[in-house]
Amino acid sequence: MPRLATKFNISWLEKVDSDGVPVKRWLKQGAQLSSFICTLCKTGDLYCGNKGWQSIERHMDNKKHRDNLKLLKENTTFTIQTEVNHNPSKADSSSSNISKVTLASRTKKFSFSDQVTRAEALWAINASRHGYSYLSCNESGDLFKKMFPDSNIAQTFNMETKILSYVISHGLGPFFHRNLVEDIRQCERFVLCSDEQKNCQNNKQLDIIFKYWSVKNQRVVTRYYKSILLGHAPAHVIRDHIINSFRTDGIDIKRLLMIGRDNPNVNKTIEKLIDEEMKKVGGELLKLGSCHIHVVHNTFKSGTTTSHWYIEDFCIDVWSWFRHSLARKEDFIKISEELNETVEKNILYFVCTRWVLLGKVVNRILTQWEILNEYFLSYLSSHVSRTRLLFISYLCRVVFDKFLTLFQKTGSMIHALYEELSNLYRTVLLSFLTSEYIGNKQGNDLLLIDHKLSEKQMNDKQMEIGEETRKSLA
């Protein structure tokens, strides 16, 4: 070895090879001061004392090294040797480690066949998300070939009706179902929601949905679980289907927190039967009742129908009158032009299961009241009082809408339910009872209040009915 041999320079590790790969990914100093090691090629000490960096460049041009470097770029698992002790004065005591390392490349390369399969799977997912019929996708392959004539993937793409059905039913469906089951097994508790109705094929179908804290997504999620086709569906049959599904997928029934119900009068027996099954294995359901938004809607319905004002019938009649006749719409617009009014939006349709939203329908009618009044004086006679509409609008806007808006959020609101239900009922009572009688009562204490006591009621001028309603009465 020459006395003035070139030593390994640490600054060489900052260089890159001809392909732009940092050499420090595979270049190490050898046991001697004038040597280096290539961990890709698993070499021993290679001498660089004569030509320095040129010796390393010569090794980089080696075919074996270039092949190993190609494997590195293609994310292939290979074995490298790493030095534990690099002290040249103790070369005899140095030891090495042999380990298997997988390096992830930034862009994973797929074979052409995999790229075609990936494109077909993405199209199947898109068709499912947007509800495309299988038949509508029958000519998608021919369309893509004409749209992208320079793409080999488009020329090979084939997703006809039967193939699409098979991919969704036997490929994507089981894949996403397994992911859901794995995620649900990791959560501590979950909520089960079910909906039983007839499908478009006139079969009774039970749809099951889970709500739970997803460890994977780190948030509360709502996920579709499965659909079960039923014939006769008494409560014990539905219970058996649910429990057997859990058992098949390995879902622990003791983790079931509660059963979500929409209408207060449905699925009571199912909840009772599942609770009995859970008690057999040491669990128990948390019973919070049904959907409280439905309760509020039904409460508003009870008060509205008791008045016998038939506001809901009037709203539906007005909507139906213009909905099915273009000639009537044209006459309505002509009258609005004569009154120098603008018809900005159509009359809304009232949904009989969403009673609090009656306020929005009434508001739309009130904004066009002058035009409607002139129109129906010419074509129909109407005895519905504008004052009643204003009062309904006030109730929805000031009393009920806040609760509805708050509890229609996607996040968890169970912590606010008790207080907000108390506030809602207190607001209703304070509209016609004295504040001294109501006080700061909450919960069950509010339910014990006798609202029929005349001495505790406000007089007509003090009652909260809304300023617009009071002006209309004057």
SEKE-149882 format. One record per residue (C-alpha): residue number from 0; residue in three letters; chain; x negated, y, z negated. Coordinates in steps of 0.5 Angstrom, whole numbers, always signed. Layout:
SEKE-149882
> num	residu	chaine	px	py	pz
> NUM	Ala	A	X	Y	Z
...
***
This chain:
SEKE-149882
> num	residu	chaine	px	py	pz
> 0	Met	A	+0	+0	+0
> 1	Pro	A	-3	+7	+2
> 2	Arg	A	-5	+11	-4
> 3	Leu	A	-1	+17	-1
> 4	Ala	A	+6	+13	+0
> 5	Thr	A	+12	+17	+1
> 6	Lys	A	+17	+16	-5
> 7	Phe	A	+24	+15	-5
> 8	Asn	A	+27	+22	-5
> 9	Ile	A	+34	+23	-9
> 10	Ser	A	+36	+28	-4
> 11	Trp	A	+37	+23	+1
> 12	Leu	A	+43	+21	-2
> 13	Glu	A	+47	+27	+0
> 14	Lys	A	+46	+26	+7
> 15	Val	A	+51	+22	+12
> 16	Asp	A	+50	+17	+17
> 17	Ser	A	+51	+18	+25
> 18	Asp	A	+59	+16	+23
> 19	Gly	A	+59	+22	+18
> 20	Val	A	+59	+16	+12
> 21	Pro	A	+55	+19	+6
> 22	Val	A	+49	+14	+5
> 23	Lys	A	+50	+14	-2
> 24	Arg	A	+56	+9	-1
> 25	Trp	A	+51	+4	+0
> 26	Leu	A	+44	+7	-1
> 27	Lys	A	+40	+6	-7
> 28	Gln	A	+33	+7	-10
> 29	Gly	A	+29	+0	-10
> 30	Ala	A	+25	-3	-16
> 31	Gln	A	+19	+1	-13
> 32	Leu	A	+18	+8	-12
> 33	Ser	A	+17	+8	-5
> 34	Ser	A	+23	+3	-3
> 35	Phe	A	+30	+3	-2
> 36	Ile	A	+36	-2	-3
> 37	Cys	A	+42	-3	+2
> 38	Thr	A	+48	-5	-2
> 39	Leu	A	+52	-7	+4
> 40	Cys	A	+47	-11	+7
> 41	Lys	A	+45	-14	+0
> 42	Thr	A	+38	-13	+2
> 43	Gly	A	+32	-13	-3
> 44	Asp	A	+27	-8	-4
> 45	Leu	A	+25	-5	+3
> 46	Tyr	A	+19	-1	+4
> 47	Cys	A	+19	+7	+6
> 48	Gly	A	+12	+9	+4
> 49	Asn	A	+10	+10	+11
> 50	Lys	A	+15	+13	+15
> 51	Gly	A	+20	+16	+9
> 52	Trp	A	+27	+17	+12
> 53	Gln	A	+26	+14	+18
> 54	Ser	A	+25	+8	+15
> 55	Ile	A	+32	+8	+13
> 56	Glu	A	+35	+11	+19
> 57	Arg	A	+32	+5	+23
> 58	His	A	+36	+0	+18
> 59	Met	A	+42	+4	+20
> 60	Asp	A	+41	+2	+27
> 61	Asn	A	+41	-5	+25
> 62	Lys	A	+47	-9	+28
> 63	Lys	A	+48	-13	+21
> 64	His	A	+49	-6	+18
> 65	Arg	A	+53	-3	+23
> 66	Asp	A	+58	-9	+22
> 67	Asn	A	+58	-9	+15
> 68	Leu	A	+59	-1	+15
> 69	Lys	A	+65	-3	+20
> 70	Leu	A	+68	-7	+15
> 71	Leu	A	+68	-2	+10
> 72	Lys	A	+72	+3	+14
> 73	Glu	A	+77	-2	+15
> 74	Asn	A	+78	-3	+8
> 75	Thr	A	+76	-10	+8
> 76	Thr	A	+74	-14	+1
> 77	Phe	A	+66	-15	+1
> 78	Thr	A	+61	-16	-4
> 79	Ile	A	+56	-11	-6
> 80	Gln	A	+50	-12	-11
> 81	Thr	A	+49	-6	-16
> 82	Glu	A	+43	-5	-20
> 83	Val	A	+43	-4	-27
> 84	Asn	A	+36	-2	-29
> 85	His	A	+33	+3	-24
> 86	Asn	A	+26	+4	-28
> 87	Pro	A	+21	+2	-24
> 88	Ser	A	+16	+1	-30
> 89	Lys	A	+20	-4	-32
> 90	Ala	A	+22	-8	-26
> 91	Asp	A	+21	-15	-29
> 92	Ser	A	+26	-13	-34
> 93	Ser	A	+31	-11	-29
> 94	Ser	A	+38	-14	-27
> 95	Ser	A	+43	-14	-22
> 96	Asn	A	+51	-15	-22
> 97	Ile	A	+54	-18	-16
> 98	Ser	A	+61	-16	-16
> 99	Lys	A	+67	-16	-11
> 100	Val	A	+70	-9	-9
> 101	Thr	A	+76	-7	-5
> 102	Leu	A	+75	+0	-2
> 103	Ala	A	+82	+4	+1
> 104	Ser	A	+81	+7	+7
> 105	Arg	A	+85	+14	+8
> 106	Thr	A	+88	+11	+14
> 107	Lys	A	+90	+4	+14
> 108	Lys	A	+90	+0	+21
> 109	Phe	A	+95	-4	+23
> 110	Ser	A	+95	-9	+29
> 111	Phe	A	+100	-8	+35
> 112	Ser	A	+105	-13	+33
> 113	Asp	A	+105	-10	+26
> 114	Gln	A	+106	-3	+28
> 115	Val	A	+112	-5	+32
> 116	Thr	A	+115	-9	+26
> 117	Arg	A	+114	-2	+22
> 118	Ala	A	+118	+2	+27
> 119	Glu	A	+124	-3	+28
> 120	Ala	A	+124	-3	+20
> 121	Leu	A	+124	+4	+20
> 122	Trp	A	+130	+5	+25
> 123	Ala	A	+134	-1	+21
> 124	Ile	A	+133	+4	+15
> 125	Asn	A	+135	+10	+18
> 126	Ala	A	+141	+6	+21
> 127	Ser	A	+143	+4	+14
> 128	Arg	A	+142	+11	+11
> 129	His	A	+147	+14	+16
> 130	Gly	A	+152	+9	+17
> 131	Tyr	A	+150	+7	+24
> 132	Ser	A	+154	+1	+27
> 133	Tyr	A	+151	-4	+29
> 134	Leu	A	+154	-4	+36
> 135	Ser	A	+152	+4	+37
> 136	Cys	A	+144	+1	+36
> 137	Asn	A	+145	-4	+41
> 138	Glu	A	+142	+1	+47
> 139	Ser	A	+137	+4	+42
> 140	Gly	A	+131	+0	+45
> 141	Asp	A	+132	+2	+52
> 142	Leu	A	+133	+10	+50
> 143	Phe	A	+126	+10	+47
> 144	Lys	A	+123	+7	+53
> 145	Lys	A	+126	+12	+57
> 146	Met	A	+124	+18	+52
> 147	Phe	A	+117	+15	+50
> 148	Pro	A	+115	+12	+57
> 149	Asp	A	+107	+13	+55
> 150	Ser	A	+108	+9	+48
> 151	Asn	A	+107	+2	+48
> 152	Ile	A	+111	+1	+41
> 153	Ala	A	+117	+4	+45
> 154	Gln	A	+116	-1	+51
> 155	Thr	A	+116	-7	+46
> 156	Phe	A	+121	-4	+41
> 157	Asn	A	+127	-9	+41
> 158	Met	A	+133	-8	+36
> 159	Glu	A	+140	-10	+38
> 160	Thr	A	+146	-12	+34
> 161	Lys	A	+144	-19	+32
> 162	Ile	A	+137	-17	+30
> 163	Leu	A	+139	-11	+27
> 164	Ser	A	+144	-15	+22
> 165	Tyr	A	+139	-20	+21
> 166	Val	A	+133	-15	+19
> 167	Ile	A	+138	-11	+14
> 168	Ser	A	+141	-17	+11
> 169	His	A	+135	-22	+10
> 170	Gly	A	+129	-17	+10
> 171	Leu	A	+131	-10	+8
> 172	Gly	A	+136	-12	+3
> 173	Pro	A	+132	-17	-1
> 174	Phe	A	+126	-13	-1
> 175	Phe	A	+130	-7	-4
> 176	His	A	+134	-12	-9
> 177	Arg	A	+127	-15	-12
> 178	Asn	A	+125	-8	-13
> 179	Leu	A	+131	-6	-17
> 180	Val	A	+131	-12	-21
> 181	Glu	A	+123	-11	-23
> 182	Asp	A	+125	-4	-24
> 183	Ile	A	+131	-5	-29
> 184	Arg	A	+127	-11	-32
> 185	Gln	A	+122	-5	-35
> 186	Cys	A	+127	-1	-38
> 187	Glu	A	+130	-1	-45
> 188	Arg	A	+137	+0	-44
> 189	Phe	A	+141	+1	-38
> 190	Val	A	+149	+3	-36
> 191	Leu	A	+153	-1	-32
> 192	Cys	A	+158	+2	-27
> 193	Ser	A	+163	-2	-23
> 194	Asp	A	+169	+0	-18
> 195	Glu	A	+174	-5	-15
> 196	Gln	A	+178	-3	-9
> 197	Lys	A	+179	-6	-2
> 198	Asn	A	+174	-5	+4
> 199	Cys	A	+176	-4	+11
> 200	Gln	A	+176	-11	+12
> 201	Asn	A	+182	-12	+7
> 202	Asn	A	+178	-16	+2
> 203	Lys	A	+178	-14	-5
> 204	Gln	A	+171	-12	-7
> 205	Leu	A	+167	-10	-13
> 206	Asp	A	+161	-5	-13
> 207	Ile	A	+156	-5	-18
> 208	Ile	A	+152	+1	-20
> 209	Phe	A	+146	+1	-25
> 210	Lys	A	+144	+8	-29
> 211	Tyr	A	+138	+8	-33
> 212	Trp	A	+131	+11	-34
> 213	Ser	A	+126	+9	-29
> 214	Val	A	+119	+7	-31
> 215	Lys	A	+117	+8	-24
> 216	Asn	A	+120	+14	-22
> 217	Gln	A	+120	+17	-29
> 218	Arg	A	+127	+20	-29
> 219	Val	A	+134	+18	-30
> 220	Val	A	+136	+14	-23
> 221	Thr	A	+143	+11	-20
> 222	Arg	A	+142	+5	-16
> 223	Tyr	A	+146	+1	-12
> 224	Tyr	A	+146	-7	-15
> 225	Lys	A	+150	-11	-11
> 226	Ser	A	+158	-12	-8
> 227	Ile	A	+162	-18	-10
> 228	Leu	A	+168	-20	-6
> 229	Leu	A	+174	-22	-10
> 230	Gly	A	+180	-26	-9
> 231	His	A	+185	-26	-15
> 232	Ala	A	+181	-21	-20
> 233	Pro	A	+183	-22	-27
> 234	Ala	A	+178	-19	-32
> 235	His	A	+175	-26	-34
> 236	Val	A	+173	-27	-27
> 237	Ile	A	+170	-20	-26
> 238	Arg	A	+166	-22	-33
> 239	Asp	A	+164	-28	-30
> 240	His	A	+161	-25	-24
> 241	Ile	A	+157	-20	-27
> 242	Ile	A	+154	-24	-33
> 243	Asn	A	+152	-30	-27
> 244	Ser	A	+149	-24	-23
> 245	Phe	A	+145	-22	-29
> 246	Arg	A	+143	-29	-31
> 247	Thr	A	+141	-30	-23
> 248	Asp	A	+136	-24	-23
> 249	Gly	A	+133	-25	-30
> 250	Ile	A	+136	-19	-33
> 251	Asp	A	+137	-19	-40
> 252	Ile	A	+144	-17	-42
> 253	Lys	A	+142	-15	-49
> 254	Arg	A	+139	-9	-45
> 255	Leu	A	+146	-7	-43
> 256	Leu	A	+148	+0	-47
> 257	Met	A	+155	+1	-44
> 258	Ile	A	+160	+0	-39
> 259	Gly	A	+162	+7	-35
> 260	Arg	A	+169	+7	-33
> 261	Asp	A	+172	+13	-29
> 262	Asn	A	+180	+13	-31
> 263	Pro	A	+182	+12	-38
> 264	Asn	A	+186	+6	-37
> 265	Val	A	+182	+2	-33
> 266	Asn	A	+177	-4	-34
> 267	Lys	A	+179	-4	-42
> 268	Thr	A	+179	-11	-42
> 269	Ile	A	+173	-12	-38
> 270	Glu	A	+169	-8	-43
> 271	Lys	A	+172	-12	-49
> 272	Leu	A	+170	-19	-46
> 273	Ile	A	+163	-17	-44
> 274	Asp	A	+162	-14	-51
> 275	Glu	A	+164	-21	-54
> 276	Glu	A	+159	-24	-50
> 277	Met	A	+153	-19	-52
> 278	Lys	A	+155	-20	-59
> 279	Lys	A	+154	-28	-58
> 280	Val	A	+147	-26	-56
> 281	Gly	A	+146	-21	-62
> 282	Gly	A	+147	-15	-58
> 283	Glu	A	+153	-10	-57
> 284	Leu	A	+156	-4	-53
> 285	Leu	A	+156	+3	-54
> 286	Lys	A	+163	+5	-54
> 287	Leu	A	+164	+12	-51
> 288	Gly	A	+170	+12	-48
> 289	Ser	A	+172	+13	-40
> 290	Cys	A	+169	+19	-36
> 291	His	A	+171	+25	-40
> 292	Ile	A	+172	+29	-33
> 293	His	A	+178	+25	-32
> 294	Val	A	+181	+26	-39
> 295	Val	A	+180	+34	-37
> 296	His	A	+183	+33	-31
> 297	Asn	A	+189	+29	-33
> 298	Thr	A	+190	+34	-39
> 299	Phe	A	+191	+40	-34
> 300	Lys	A	+195	+36	-30
> 301	Ser	A	+200	+34	-36
> 302	Gly	A	+200	+42	-38
> 303	Thr	A	+202	+44	-31
> 304	Thr	A	+207	+39	-29
> 305	Thr	A	+210	+40	-36
> 306	Ser	A	+212	+47	-34
> 307	His	A	+216	+45	-28
> 308	Trp	A	+213	+50	-23
> 309	Tyr	A	+211	+45	-18
> 310	Ile	A	+205	+49	-16
> 311	Glu	A	+201	+43	-13
> 312	Asp	A	+207	+42	-9
> 313	Phe	A	+207	+49	-6
> 314	Cys	A	+200	+48	-5
> 315	Ile	A	+200	+42	-1
> 316	Asp	A	+206	+45	+3
> 317	Val	A	+202	+51	+5
> 318	Trp	A	+196	+47	+7
> 319	Ser	A	+201	+42	+11
> 320	Trp	A	+205	+47	+15
> 321	Phe	A	+198	+50	+18
> 322	Arg	A	+194	+44	+18
> 323	His	A	+198	+40	+24
> 324	Ser	A	+200	+46	+28
> 325	Leu	A	+196	+50	+32
> 326	Ala	A	+202	+55	+34
> 327	Arg	A	+203	+56	+27
> 328	Lys	A	+196	+58	+26
> 329	Glu	A	+196	+63	+32
> 330	Asp	A	+202	+66	+29
> 331	Phe	A	+199	+67	+22
> 332	Ile	A	+193	+70	+25
> 333	Lys	A	+197	+75	+29
> 334	Ile	A	+201	+77	+23
> 335	Ser	A	+194	+78	+20
> 336	Glu	A	+192	+83	+25
> 337	Glu	A	+198	+87	+25
> 338	Leu	A	+197	+88	+17
> 339	Asn	A	+189	+89	+19
> 340	Glu	A	+187	+83	+14
> 341	Thr	A	+182	+78	+16
> 342	Val	A	+183	+70	+15
> 343	Glu	A	+176	+68	+13
> 344	Lys	A	+177	+61	+11
> 345	Asn	A	+183	+56	+12
> 346	Ile	A	+187	+54	+6
> 347	Leu	A	+184	+48	+2
> 348	Tyr	A	+187	+41	+1
> 349	Phe	A	+189	+39	-6
> 350	Val	A	+187	+33	-8
> 351	Cys	A	+192	+30	-13
> 352	Thr	A	+186	+26	-18
> 353	Arg	A	+182	+33	-19
> 354	Trp	A	+187	+37	-22
> 355	Val	A	+182	+43	-25
> 356	Leu	A	+180	+44	-17
> 357	Leu	A	+187	+46	-16
> 358	Gly	A	+185	+53	-19
> 359	Lys	A	+180	+54	-12
> 360	Val	A	+186	+52	-8
> 361	Val	A	+190	+57	-11
> 362	Asn	A	+185	+62	-11
> 363	Arg	A	+184	+61	-3
> 364	Ile	A	+192	+62	-3
> 365	Leu	A	+192	+69	-7
> 366	Thr	A	+186	+72	-2
> 367	Gln	A	+191	+71	+3
> 368	Trp	A	+197	+72	-1
> 369	Glu	A	+200	+79	+3
> 370	Ile	A	+199	+75	+10
> 371	Leu	A	+203	+69	+7
> 372	Asn	A	+208	+73	+4
> 373	Glu	A	+209	+77	+11
> 374	Tyr	A	+209	+70	+15
> 375	Phe	A	+214	+66	+10
> 376	Leu	A	+219	+72	+10
> 377	Ser	A	+219	+71	+18
> 378	Tyr	A	+219	+63	+18
> 379	Leu	A	+221	+60	+11
> 380	Ser	A	+224	+63	+4
> 381	Ser	A	+219	+62	-2
> 382	His	A	+221	+62	-9
> 383	Val	A	+214	+61	-12
> 384	Ser	A	+212	+67	-16
> 385	Arg	A	+205	+70	-15
> 386	Thr	A	+205	+71	-23
> 387	Arg	A	+205	+63	-24
> 388	Leu	A	+199	+62	-19
> 389	Leu	A	+195	+68	-22
> 390	Phe	A	+196	+64	-29
> 391	Ile	A	+194	+58	-26
> 392	Ser	A	+188	+61	-23
> 393	Tyr	A	+186	+64	-30
> 394	Leu	A	+186	+57	-33
> 395	Cys	A	+182	+54	-28
> 396	Arg	A	+177	+60	-28
> 397	Val	A	+176	+62	-35
> 398	Val	A	+178	+55	-39
> 399	Phe	A	+177	+49	-35
> 400	Asp	A	+171	+50	-30
> 401	Lys	A	+166	+51	-35
> 402	Phe	A	+166	+44	-37
> 403	Leu	A	+167	+41	-30
> 404	Thr	A	+161	+45	-28
> 405	Leu	A	+157	+43	-34
> 406	Phe	A	+158	+35	-34
> 407	Gln	A	+158	+34	-26
> 408	Lys	A	+150	+35	-26
> 409	Thr	A	+146	+29	-25
> 410	Gly	A	+142	+29	-31
> 411	Ser	A	+144	+26	-38
> 412	Met	A	+149	+31	-42
> 413	Ile	A	+151	+26	-47
> 414	His	A	+148	+30	-52
> 415	Ala	A	+153	+36	-51
> 416	Leu	A	+159	+32	-50
> 417	Tyr	A	+162	+33	-57
> 418	Glu	A	+160	+40	-58
> 419	Glu	A	+163	+42	-51
> 420	Leu	A	+169	+38	-52
> 421	Ser	A	+171	+42	-58
> 422	Asn	A	+169	+48	-55
> 423	Leu	A	+174	+47	-49
> 424	Tyr	A	+180	+45	-54
> 425	Arg	A	+178	+51	-59
> 426	Thr	A	+179	+56	-52
> 427	Val	A	+185	+53	-51
> 428	Leu	A	+188	+54	-58
> 429	Leu	A	+185	+61	-58
> 430	Ser	A	+189	+63	-52
> 431	Phe	A	+196	+63	-56
> 432	Leu	A	+194	+61	-64
> 433	Thr	A	+191	+66	-69
> 434	Ser	A	+183	+66	-70
> 435	Glu	A	+184	+66	-77
> 436	Tyr	A	+188	+59	-76
> 437	Ile	A	+183	+56	-72
> 438	Gly	A	+176	+58	-75
> 439	Asn	A	+170	+54	-74
> 440	Lys	A	+173	+48	-74
> 441	Gln	A	+171	+42	-69
> 442	Gly	A	+172	+35	-67
> 443	Asn	A	+178	+32	-71
> 444	Asp	A	+179	+38	-75
> 445	Leu	A	+182	+41	-69
> 446	Leu	A	+186	+35	-67
> 447	Leu	A	+189	+36	-74
> 448	Ile	A	+192	+43	-73
> 449	Asp	A	+199	+44	-72
> 450	His	A	+200	+48	-66
> 451	Lys	A	+207	+49	-66
> 452	Leu	A	+208	+53	-72
> 453	Ser	A	+211	+59	-70
> 454	Glu	A	+207	+64	-76
> 455	Lys	A	+201	+62	-73
> 456	Gln	A	+202	+63	-66
> 457	Met	A	+200	+70	-62
> 458	Asn	A	+206	+75	-60
> 459	Asp	A	+207	+75	-52
> 460	Lys	A	+202	+81	-52
> 461	Gln	A	+197	+78	-55
> 462	Met	A	+196	+71	-51
> 463	Glu	A	+191	+70	-47
> 464	Ile	A	+194	+70	-40
> 465	Gly	A	+189	+74	-36
> 466	Glu	A	+189	+81	-34
> 467	Glu	A	+191	+80	-27
> 468	Thr	A	+197	+75	-29
> 469	Arg	A	+199	+81	-34
> 470	Lys	A	+199	+86	-29
> 471	Ser	A	+203	+82	-25
> 472	Leu	A	+208	+81	-30
> 473	Ala	A	+209	+89	-31
***
